[in-house]
Amino acid sequence: MIAGSMSSAPVPGATGLSEPLLGDGGGDGGALIKVVVATALDGKAKANKGSEAKDGYWVEVPRQLDAAAATAADLESGGGDGGRPRALMFQEKKVKASLLYPYRALILIRIIAIILFIGWRIKHNNSDVMWFWVTSVVANVWFTFSWLLYQLPKLNPIKRVPDLAVLQQHYDLPDGSSILPGIDVFVTTADPVDEPVLYTMNCVLSILAVDYPIDRYACYLSDDSGTLIEYEALVETANFAALWVPFCRKHSIEPRAPESYFQREGMIYTGRSPGEFMNDYSHVRMEYEEFKARLAALDGTIRERSDVCNAIKATEGDATATWMANGTEWSGTWVEPAENHMKGHHAGVVQVVLEHPSGSKSQPELQVSSVSLLNFDGIDVRLPMLVYMARAKSPNYDHNKKAGNLNAPLRVSALLSNAPFVINFDCDHYINDSKALRAAMCFMLDARDGDNTAFVQFPQRFENVDPTDRYGNHNRVFFDGAMYALNGFQGPSYLGTGCMFRRLALYGIDPPRWRSDDIQVDTVMFGNSVPLLKSVLAALNQERGITPPNLDDSSFLAEMTTVVSASFDIGTDWGRGVGYIYKIATEDMVTGFRIHGQGWHSMYCTMEVDAFCGTAPINLTERLYQIVRWAGGSVEMFFSHNNPLFAGPRLHPMQRTVYLNYNIYPVTSVFILLYALCPVMWLIPEEILIQRPFTRYVLYLIITIALIHIIGLLEIRWAGTNWLDWWRNEQFFTIASLSAYPTVLLHMVVKLLTRGKGIRFRVTSKQTTMEDDGDKYAEMYELRWVPIMIPAAAVLFSNTMAIGVAMGKTVVYGAAWPKEQQKHAALGLVFNLWLMILLQPFALAIIGRRSKNPNILFVLFPVAFVVFALVYIGVHFLVVNFFPSMEI
């Protein structure tokens, strides 16, 4: 399932509620329309009220255009918009001074406090274990450095909100046409099992139904598995889209991914045909259920068809081919793997499922039983271009993971549509607000700095996460805190999905402010394809229309196969200075870094209704594997030629700081792991203190840690998050620091010593398991033990044992301990308990299905404490009575 109950989600259609549907007949009575519009306006008022509450700590910056930008805007045609003057198309907001200045002051206060703390420690270098004292001082210095890299870029957070009304005023013409530039939309998938076909097709459906001029965008599904099931599912999707897309346009449906839409409750109708809605809704839902059934049956259908065809056509020794519905042998991966037809070794495939809407062949015949019952008079029933493609793979060449799977559609789209802008989605995401593409255009076409904006990144939102967000999947501290902060400098980093790029920026072309007049376009940069080189020149000339290609030209079809061949990248700049970057697990971060290093800017776009929604790994094991890939790629970047320390002068100093923090933050885990294992000292008979005087040392620690949380409290206010988001971020950083991050560092050390390979790319499984009681979070309760969990488990066990031993020692020695030692013991236990609280999600994970009731930990931990205390007391009396020479 793509989404669960969405009763708490934003009201569908909360934006643009009063806008009429283009060409909608509105044959209902005026009274009905008046009632519906009033209800819609009420919904919009509530949405605006909620938005105002969330933006209560932000103040709008007056829109203004400096003289140079104004002159450029007057001279620019806006990229093919007929010489119309450019406009200011987004609102910029900054944090109110009443919150921002105290926030900055607290950061300064904490910096001073840390300096005084480290200075005090060095002055009072008195410890029971000097090597540990030295290590802890080094750790304090590193924690300070890492925190500064993380915190300083947050001194000037900026929020930017698109103004869709201004965009519509300047680019939508009175006759219903539009001069908006073209967009190529890429959807990437790697495996039909780990990434279920239903997710992927819902993503495609939301794209086909998006609110954007139909002849101005195209959708490309880049299937890295090369399986026939993905292609035939896309054909089925095109057929169902012929019903779904007009239904969405007629009734202003939001969101336009059917799986999510049909599961939502409490929807406000915003269309103009309320009298027909319930009838249309019932029939479309029935057809969608049949569509899902056809998708589910595809695997069996393909197998049965192939068995029949092989029995008829196959020669001896060649009876394992997979066959298409038209009786053609599939050139990609076969159901029964064979030479040149297996995962990692197959030919390239490019199939145009829907041609450009200007052609007569673009509209498929409606293959749904209830079409005649629906009235689409006055509704544009055309669909945008839809293309299936799978790049060729060979065991002789590196496939370059996701980056290679993105560069392939970048080249194919250059031949077919060559839109000046591209946006990519992971297949488990879908467009949640149909105006999202228009929102991105508000930044790209803005008169202030639109021409120098390389990409627009949207926040990532997930709807399959449990209400308590046990493993910090929402990560709002990052998406709603760190990204707003970067908006105040050169812009947010590229986050892998939901990001619109300027094609020229992906091609490695400098921004206008740095661009030379003589730009070389040759085969060394872009490969040996004349049509591709011509398309690059066309892109440089800002030709923004999507021209229908001649698909009957055999040479053109052969050229499309060429640009997706396994060896096309070899000897070119693809993956280095052109396209998405290769040879690293985090291709998104390095691609964004390369673009920022050229002097481009980026923007972070927020909307009232989340632009996109997706799924996240809610099982701890899958979540940790995801973190390993992210952190591993970050560390690899530091040891590559993409090290931000050596970037050119066009990279903003604070932007350089951010990328450096991305690269080195996993190193912090070394010291966290060391501190987390300190509780084993309870097993040593003598009192061992890391710093004397110990009481003052602990008080310093409490003050510096408390300041972090006070700063976090203010950050929560301007970021629009809540305390649970902040706390989950703290908890999961601790868990990752005791599991994923040490694994990454160990791997990197081995790689540097042996010159081995980097972090292995592993597709995060999106498969979900559901128990008999229909619990949609059943996946979260599954325990999948992997070695990277061992350090965290050891820390949890040692802290539990330490608290139990401390209780046992209190019983045995409590009366004999001096008050100073009792105080030291109490302060030490505060640290133990703090760690236990931080590791609470991990503790729930390792008890598996019993964690459905989180309160069980209030029983298990006290029982464990008592057991360890009793064991200690028993061992103590055993030693005292039978081995008096020993002491514990």
Summary of the structure (lengths in Angstrom):
residues: 888
radius of gyration: 29.8
end to end distance: 56.4
largest distance: 99.1
contacts: 2930
relative contact order: 0.11
helix: 52%
strand: 9%
